[in-house]
Amino acid sequence: MSKEDRELAVLKSQSRSPLNLDEMIELLDVDMGSLMVEYDLDLVQANQVMAWRKQEALRYQAQAVSWSAGSTIEESVRRLVKKKNF
């Protein structure tokens, strides 16, 4: 991913906009120090980016669990209802 794409991912994280999968994966390799040095963020902004990165990673993880590959929305809803009524 280019530096411009990483900068966009950081900016989207600061504004709490949804990240696509590539942006989220790219931010997983970024630490607090590089956010503060390379992107000129202060501590509060860097913490905000790290928190949003975690939020987006959890969102993608939840989507992967609840929406298995090749299933439709209806199939996923039926599976959830079955689990609830077991």
C-alpha positions, 0 to 999 in steps of 0.5 A: 500500500502506498504512503498516500493510502496509509495517510487516507486510512489514518485520516479515515480513522480520525474521522471514524469513517469505515475502513475497507479491509486493506486499510484496516490490515495496513493499520494493524502494522502501525504503532503509536510511535509511527503515528506520532512521528510519520503522521505528525499526530499528538498522543490523543489523535494517535490513541483515537486512530488505534482505538478505531483500528481496534473497532474496525478489526472487531467489526470485520471479525464479527462479520466473518463469524456471522456471515460465512462465505457464500451464505446469503443474508436470509441463511445467516438470519435463519442460523441465528434464529435457530441458535437462539431457539435451540 
